[in-house]
Amino acid sequence: MQDMVNMTTELDLRGEVCPYTFVKTKLKLEEIECGEELIVAFDHAPAVENVPGNLKNEGHKILGIEKKDDHLWKVRIRKA
């Protein structure tokens, strides 16, 4: 039996601010299949708290938040 390949999509939202960061993340999640992962890059600090919190409330799983430098974070999400 073959192992299922986990698909990962990336979304670069540097330069975007809330609430656009959440809206654009939700729209991208609608494009991928359940169980697939989305990595979103943010440079707007409030988005790092707001987007994952709202996505958790919708049932998605936040797999990690990585701070790349002083102004860049990457959030890994698994679609519910």
DSSP file (Angstrom, degrees, kcal/mol; ACC not computed):
  #  RESIDUE AA STRUCTURE BP1 BP2  ACC     N-H-->O    O-->H-N    N-H-->O    O-->H-N    TCO  KAPPA ALPHA  PHI   PSI    X-CA   Y-CA   Z-CA
    1    1 A M              0   0    0      0, 0.0     2,-0.2     0, 0.0     0, 0.0   0.000 360.0 360.0 360.0 130.7    0.0    0.0    0.0
    2    2 A Q        -     0   0    0      1,-0.1     2,-0.2     3,-0.0     3,-0.0  -0.514 360.0-116.1 -78.0 143.2    1.4    3.4   -1.0
    3    3 A D        -     0   0    0     -2,-0.2     2,-0.3     1,-0.1    -1,-0.1  -0.564  34.6-110.1 -73.5 141.3    1.7    6.1    1.6
    4    4 A M        -     0   0    0     -2,-0.2     2,-0.4     1,-0.1    -1,-0.1  -0.578  30.0-125.3 -73.0 129.9   -0.5    9.1    0.9
    5    5 A V        -     0   0    0     -2,-0.3     2,-0.7     1,-0.1    -1,-0.1  -0.643  20.0-131.1 -79.0 127.4    1.6   12.1   -0.1
    6    6 A N        -     0   0    0     -2,-0.4     2,-0.3    30,-0.1    30,-0.1  -0.701  20.6-143.4 -82.9 117.8    0.8   15.1    2.1
    7    7 A M        -     0   0    0     -2,-0.7    30,-2.7    26,-0.0     2,-0.4  -0.628  15.6-167.6 -83.6 135.9    0.1   18.1   -0.1
    8    8 A T  E     -a   37   0A   0     -2,-0.3     2,-0.4    28,-0.2    30,-0.2  -0.991   3.4-168.2-127.0 131.4    1.3   21.5    1.1
    9    9 A T  E     -a   38   0A   0     28,-2.6    30,-3.0    -2,-0.4     2,-0.4  -0.887  10.7-146.6-113.8 146.5    0.4   24.9   -0.3
   10   10 A E  E     -a   39   0A   0     -2,-0.4     2,-0.4    28,-0.2    30,-0.2  -0.916  10.0-170.1-117.1 145.3    2.1   28.2    0.5
   11   11 A L  E     -a   40   0A   0     28,-2.8    30,-2.6    -2,-0.4     2,-0.8  -0.989  10.5-153.1-134.2 121.9    0.5   31.6    0.7
   12   12 A D  E     +a   41   0A   0     -2,-0.4    30,-0.1    28,-0.2    28,-0.1  -0.851  21.6 166.3-100.4 109.3    2.6   34.8    1.0
   13   13 A L    >   +     0   0    0     28,-2.4     3,-2.0    -2,-0.8    30,-0.4   0.021  20.8 144.9-111.3  26.0    0.6   37.5    2.8
   14   14 A R  T 3  S+     0   0    0      1,-0.3     3,-0.1    28,-0.2    28,-0.1  -0.457  71.1  27.2 -63.1 135.5    3.5   39.9    3.5
   15   15 A G  T 3  S+     0   0    0      1,-0.4     2,-0.3    -2,-0.1    -1,-0.3   0.266  98.7 112.0  93.9 -10.7    2.3   43.4    3.2
   16   16 A E    <   -     0   0    0     -3,-2.0    -1,-0.4     4,-0.0    27,-0.3  -0.678  49.4-158.9 -94.7 151.0   -1.3   42.5    4.1
   17   17 A V    >>  -     0   0    0     -2,-0.3     3,-1.2    -3,-0.1     4,-0.9  -0.808  33.7 -45.8-122.8 165.1   -3.0   43.6    7.3
   18   18 A C  T 34 S+     0   0    0      1,-0.3    29,-0.0    -2,-0.3    -1,-0.0  -0.435 118.3  23.0 -64.6 143.2   -6.0   42.3    9.3
   19   19 A P  T 3> S+     0   0    0      0, 0.0     4,-2.3     0, 0.0     3,-0.4  -0.982 121.4  58.2 -89.5   2.8   -8.8   41.5    8.4
   20   20 A Y  H <> S+     0   0    0     -3,-1.2     4,-2.8     1,-0.2     5,-0.3   0.835 100.2  60.2 -63.3 -31.6   -7.4   40.8    4.9
   21   21 A T  H  X S+     0   0    0     -4,-0.9     4,-1.6     1,-0.2    -1,-0.2   0.918 109.7  41.8 -61.7 -41.9   -4.9   38.3    6.2
   22   22 A F  H  > S+     0   0    0     -3,-0.4     4,-2.6     2,-0.2    -2,-0.2   0.927 115.1  49.7 -70.4 -44.9   -7.8   36.2    7.6
   23   23 A V  H  X S+     0   0    0     -4,-2.3     4,-2.3     1,-0.2    -2,-0.2   0.929 113.4  45.4 -60.8 -47.1  -10.0   36.6    4.6
   24   24 A K  H  X S+     0   0    0     -4,-2.8     4,-1.9     1,-0.2    -1,-0.2   0.853 111.9  52.2 -68.3 -34.1   -7.3   35.6    2.1
   25   25 A T  H  X S+     0   0    0     -4,-1.6     4,-2.3    -5,-0.3    -1,-0.2   0.927 110.4  48.6 -65.2 -44.6   -6.2   32.7    4.3
   26   26 A K  H  X S+     0   0    0     -4,-2.6     4,-1.6     1,-0.2    -2,-0.2   0.906 110.1  51.4 -61.8 -42.2   -9.8   31.4    4.4
   27   27 A L  H  X S+     0   0    0     -4,-2.3     4,-0.6     1,-0.2    -1,-0.2   0.898 110.5  48.4 -62.9 -40.2  -10.2   31.8    0.6
   28   28 A K  H >X S+     0   0    0     -4,-1.9     3,-1.1     1,-0.2     4,-0.6   0.890 107.5  55.6 -67.3 -38.6   -7.0   29.8    0.1
   29   29 A L  H >< S+     0   0    0     -4,-2.3     3,-1.0     1,-0.3    -1,-0.2   0.845 100.7  59.5 -61.4 -33.1   -8.2   27.0    2.5
   30   30 A E  H 3< S+     0   0    0     -4,-1.6    -1,-0.3     1,-0.2    -2,-0.2   0.743 100.9  56.8 -66.3 -21.7  -11.3   26.7    0.3
   31   31 A E  H << S+     0   0    0     -3,-1.1    -1,-0.2    -4,-0.6     2,-0.2   0.630 100.7  66.9 -84.5 -15.4   -9.1   25.8   -2.6
   32   32 A I  S << S-     0   0    0     -3,-1.0     2,-0.1    -4,-0.6     3,-0.1  -0.647  85.2-104.2-108.8 165.7   -7.4   22.8   -1.0
   33   33 A E    >   -     0   0    0     -2,-0.2     3,-1.9     1,-0.1    46,-0.3  -0.446  45.2 -85.9 -84.4 156.5   -8.6   19.4    0.2
   34   34 A C  T 3  S+     0   0    0      1,-0.3    46,-0.2    46,-0.1    -1,-0.1  -0.354 116.4  26.4 -57.4 137.3   -9.4   18.4    3.8
   35   35 A G  T 3  S+     0   0    0     44,-2.5    -1,-0.3     1,-0.4    45,-0.1   0.177  94.2 119.3  91.4 -17.0   -6.2   17.1    5.5
   36   36 A E    <   -     0   0    0     -3,-1.9    43,-2.7    42,-0.1    -1,-0.4  -0.389  60.8-121.4 -77.4 161.3   -3.9   19.2    3.3
   37   37 A E  E     -aB   8  78A   0    -30,-2.7   -28,-2.6    41,-0.2     2,-0.4  -0.797  17.6-162.7-109.2 147.9   -1.6   21.7    4.8
   38   38 A L  E     -aB   9  77A   0     39,-2.8    39,-2.9    -2,-0.3     2,-0.5  -0.997   4.1-159.6-126.4 128.9   -1.3   25.4    4.1
   39   39 A I  E     -aB  10  76A   0    -30,-3.0   -28,-2.8    -2,-0.4     2,-0.5  -0.952  13.2-167.6-109.2 122.4    1.8   27.5    5.1
   40   40 A V  E     -aB  11  75A   0     35,-2.7    35,-2.7    -2,-0.5     2,-0.5  -0.934  10.1-149.3-115.9 130.7    1.0   31.2    5.4
   41   41 A A  E     -aB  12  74A   0    -30,-2.6   -28,-2.4    -2,-0.5     2,-0.3  -0.862  20.4-179.6 -99.2 127.8    3.7   33.9    5.7
   42   42 A F  E     + B   0  73A   0     31,-2.6    31,-2.7    -2,-0.5   -28,-0.2  -0.935  27.1 178.3-123.6 146.6    2.7   37.0    7.6
   43   43 A D        +     0   0    0    -30,-0.4     2,-0.7    -2,-0.3   -29,-0.1   0.204  66.5  91.8-123.5  10.5    4.7   40.2    8.4
   44   44 A H    >>  -     0   0    0      1,-0.2     3,-1.5   -31,-0.1     4,-0.8  -0.910  68.8-151.5-106.2 105.4    1.7   41.8   10.3
   45   45 A A  H >> S+     0   0    0     -2,-0.7     3,-1.1     1,-0.3     4,-0.7   0.825  90.9  56.5 -51.4 -44.1    2.1   40.9   14.0
   46   46 A P  H >> S+     0   0    0      0, 0.0     4,-2.8     0, 0.0     3,-0.8   0.832 100.1  61.3 -59.5 -29.4   -1.6   41.0   14.9
   47   47 A A  H <> S+     0   0    0     -3,-1.5     4,-1.9     1,-0.2    -2,-0.2   0.818  92.7  64.9 -65.0 -29.7   -2.3   38.4   12.1
   48   48 A V  H << S+     0   0    0     -3,-1.1    -1,-0.2    -4,-0.8    -3,-0.1   0.796 114.8  30.3 -65.9 -28.0   -0.1   35.9   13.9
   49   49 A E  H <X S+     0   0    0     -3,-0.8     4,-1.5    -4,-0.7    -2,-0.2   0.854 123.4  46.1 -92.5 -45.8   -2.5   35.8   16.8
   50   50 A N  H  X S+     0   0    0     -4,-2.8     4,-2.4     2,-0.2     5,-0.2   0.924 110.1  48.8 -68.9 -47.9   -5.8   36.6   15.1
   51   51 A V  H  X S+     0   0    0     -4,-1.9     4,-2.4    -5,-0.2     5,-0.2   0.956 113.7  44.0 -64.0 -52.7   -5.7   34.2   12.1
   52   52 A P  H  > S+     0   0    0      0, 0.0     4,-2.4     0, 0.0    -1,-0.2   0.907 114.1  51.9 -59.5 -39.6   -4.6   31.0   13.9
   53   53 A G  H  X S+     0   0    0     -4,-1.5     4,-1.8     1,-0.2    -2,-0.2   0.924 112.2  44.6 -61.5 -45.0   -7.2   31.7   16.7
   54   54 A N  H  X S+     0   0    0     -4,-2.4     4,-0.9     1,-0.2    -1,-0.2   0.877 112.9  51.0 -67.9 -37.1  -10.0   32.2   14.2
   55   55 A L  H  <>S+     0   0    0     -4,-2.4     5,-2.1    -5,-0.2     3,-0.4   0.881 107.3  53.5 -68.7 -37.2   -9.0   29.2   12.2
   56   56 A K  H ><5S+     0   0    0     -4,-2.4     3,-1.9     1,-0.2    -1,-0.2   0.916 104.8  55.5 -59.6 -43.0   -8.9   27.0   15.3
   57   57 A N  H 3<5S+     0   0    0     -4,-1.8    -1,-0.2     1,-0.3    -2,-0.2   0.767 105.3  53.3 -61.7 -24.9  -12.5   28.1   16.1
   58   58 A E  T 3<5S-     0   0    0     -4,-0.9    -1,-0.3    -3,-0.4    -2,-0.2   0.400 126.3-100.8 -91.1   1.7  -13.5   26.9   12.7
   59   59 A G  T < 5S+     0   0    0     -3,-1.9    -3,-0.2     1,-0.3    -2,-0.1   0.403  77.5 133.9  99.2  -2.9  -12.0   23.4   13.4
   60   60 A H      < -     0   0    0     -5,-2.1     2,-0.5    -8,-0.1    -1,-0.3  -0.431  54.1-121.1 -77.7 157.6   -8.7   23.7   11.5
   61   61 A K  E     -C   78   0A   0     17,-2.3    17,-3.0    -2,-0.1     2,-0.8  -0.875  10.4-145.8-105.8 128.7   -5.5   22.5   13.2
   62   62 A I  E     -C   77   0A   0     -2,-0.5    15,-0.2    15,-0.2     3,-0.1  -0.832  15.6-175.8 -90.5 114.0   -2.6   24.9   13.8
   63   63 A L  E     -     0   0A   0     13,-2.6     2,-0.3    -2,-0.8    14,-0.2   0.688  59.2 -33.1 -86.5 -20.6    0.5   22.7   13.4
   64   64 A G  E     -C   76   0A   0     12,-1.2    12,-2.8     2,-0.0     2,-0.4  -0.866  40.4-136.2 170.9 155.9    3.0   25.4   14.3
   65   65 A I  E     -C   75   0A   0     -2,-0.3     2,-0.5    10,-0.2    10,-0.2  -0.988  25.1-169.3-128.8 119.9    4.0   29.1   14.2
   66   66 A E  E     -C   74   0A   0      8,-3.0     8,-2.7    -2,-0.4     2,-0.7  -0.940  15.9-144.5-116.5 126.2    7.6   29.8   13.3
   67   67 A K  E     -C   73   0A   0     -2,-0.5     6,-0.2     6,-0.2     3,-0.1  -0.797  16.8-178.4 -88.5 117.1    9.2   33.2   13.7
   68   68 A K  E     -     0   0A   0      4,-2.6     2,-0.3    -2,-0.7     5,-0.2   0.851  64.2 -31.7 -85.9 -37.6   11.6   33.6   10.8
   69   69 A D  E >  S-C   72   0A   0      3,-1.4     3,-1.1     0, 0.0    -1,-0.2  -0.871  87.2 -60.8-160.9-167.3   13.0   37.0   11.8
   70   70 A D  T 3  S+     0   0    0     -2,-0.3     3,-0.0     1,-0.2    -3,-0.0   0.738 133.3  25.0 -61.1 -23.5   11.8   40.2   13.5
   71   71 A H  T 3  S+     0   0    0      1,-0.1     2,-0.4   -27,-0.0    -1,-0.2   0.130 109.5  75.0-130.9  21.4    9.0   40.8   10.9
   72   72 A L  E <   + C   0  69A   0     -3,-1.1    -4,-2.6   -29,-0.1    -3,-1.4  -0.976  45.4 173.0-143.1 127.3    8.2   37.4    9.4
   73   73 A W  E     -BC  42  67A   0    -31,-2.7   -31,-2.6    -2,-0.4     2,-0.4  -0.944  16.9-151.6-125.9 149.8    6.2   34.5   10.7
   74   74 A K  E     -BC  41  66A   0     -8,-2.7    -8,-3.0    -2,-0.3     2,-0.5  -0.992   9.6-163.3-122.6 126.9    5.1   31.3    9.1
   75   75 A V  E     -BC  40  65A   0    -35,-2.7   -35,-2.7    -2,-0.4     2,-0.5  -0.933   6.1-152.9-111.6 127.1    2.0   29.5   10.2
   76   76 A R  E     -BC  39  64A   0    -12,-2.8   -13,-2.6    -2,-0.5   -12,-1.2  -0.889  18.3-177.1-103.4 125.6    1.3   25.9    9.3
   77   77 A I  E     -BC  38  62A   0    -39,-2.9   -39,-2.8    -2,-0.5     2,-0.5  -0.947  20.1-150.9-124.9 137.8   -2.3   24.9    9.1
   78   78 A R  E     -BC  37  61A   0    -17,-3.0   -17,-2.3    -2,-0.4   -41,-0.2  -0.957  29.4-123.5-106.8 124.4   -4.0   21.6    8.4
   79   79 A K              0   0    0    -43,-2.7   -44,-2.5    -2,-0.5   -19,-0.1  -0.442 360.0 360.0 -69.1 134.0   -7.5   22.0    6.8
   80   80 A A              0   0    0    -46,-0.2    -1,-0.2    -2,-0.2   -46,-0.1   0.455 360.0 360.0 -72.2 360.0  -10.3   20.3    8.7
